[in-house]
Amino acid sequence: MSSERMRKIFSMVAPGTPLREGLDNILRARTGGLVVVGDVPEVLAIASGGFKLNADFSPAALYELAKMDGAIILSSTADRIVWANATLSPDPDIPSRETGLRHSTAERVAKMTGQLVIAISQRRSVITVYMGHTRYVLRDIGVVLAKANQALQTMANYKEVFSRALTNLSALEFIEEVTVADVVRVIQRYELMRRAWEEVTDYIAELGSEGRLIKVQSDEIIGGTWEDALFVMMDYLPSGGQEEAEKLLRSIGEWPVDEVLDASTLGRAVTQSAIVSLESSMMPRGYRALSKISRLPLSVIHNVVSGFGSLKAIRGATTEELDEIEGIGEVRARAVREGLSRLRDQVVRSLAL
């Protein structure tokens, strides 16, 4: 199941939503039920019998109506009960992996209409959701919470490794010994952490109101890492543009994990060269180092990088030379020199620890 589709489904049926409350009531009562979310023409065309309600949705009303055998059709936003006790007649030629009548009907309706269809099993006490060709069994909240915490810990571990790789890269930048492999290592660590964050985000969607604490912790871990990775790309991509850097980062996010872990493949993407040696030297432009200086806007950082071309040249510039850059001025010129000096000292101390 794609993350986007998963989150769309869970936005309606996650714990804390009125629809999930009604589904849980049906589950506990062991009456079973079939619910379609979406009163679109494609659904209404295969529905017959029952009776039209067009009433406001409530968990209690859903529970009571599920005592009848027929399907319940809700509005697309699940805020109204449109039809109850309806008979659904999807195309029988649509393949279904299900054996029970209720679940096979639900699967065929979902495939035929593309709408969210929910089947509550009377015998097995499980809720199965279908949307298009996607099928998913809602899991016990305790199980999901345990998996979310495990994924969160993995994400935190990747963040620690990413931070160490950034610190190491900073140290190498100040002694002018950066290689392609060092840059690749940072991007790899970022992408692995980001993928762990996506997994946590999927669990948060499934947990609904029960996932608030996980979300706070996840946001704290991921905070600022996109900017760090972006500035690394802007420092080392041949073009150096922000748009190109963002495009490549997002493209890497869609790669198979094997390609992300292949240093040569990632090295070719970063250097934009068909043939690359991971031991080749690279020179940073200075975007990331300057971004660590307080109250220095990106537009001014861009002017400084454009004016000097490299971190080495920026570090070697005098206050007067920096003052000549548009948007700098004497105060900012001193702040740049002092800020880069402090950053170098911090990196040295971090490595010593």
Sequence and secondary structure as in RCSB ss.txt:
>XXXX:A:sequence
MSSERMRKIFSMVAPGTPLREGLDNILRARTGGLVVVGDVPEVLAIASGGFKLNADFSPAALYELAKMDGAIILS
STADRIVWANATLSPDPDIPSRETGLRHSTAERVAKMTGQLVIAISQRRSVITVYMGHTRYVLRDIGVVLAKANQ
ALQTMANYKEVFSRALTNLSALEFIEEVTVADVVRVIQRYELMRRAWEEVTDYIAELGSEGRLIKVQSDEIIGGT
WEDALFVMMDYLPSGGQEEAEKLLRSIGEWPVDEVLDASTLGRAVTQSAIVSLESSMMPRGYRALSKISRLPLSV
IHNVVSGFGSLKAIRGATTEELDEIEGIGEVRARAVREGLSRLRDQVVRSLAL
>XXXX:A:secstr
  HHHHHHHHHHHSTTSHHHHHHHHHHHHT  EEEEE   HHHHTTEESSEEEEEE  HHHHHHHTTSSSEEEE 
TTSSEEEEEEEEE   TTS     SHHHHHHHHHHHHH  EEEEE TTT  EEEEETTEEEE   HHHHHHHHHH
HHHHHHHHHHHHHHHHHHHHHHHHTT  BHHHHHHHHHHHHHHHHHHHHHHHHHHHHGGGGHHHHHHHHHHHTTH
HHHHHHHHHHHSSS  HHHHHHHHHHHTTS HHHHH HHHHHHHHHT SS  TT B    SHHHHHTSTT  HHH
HHHHHHHH SHHHHHH  HHHHHTSTTTHHHHHHHHHHHHHHHHHHHHHHHH 
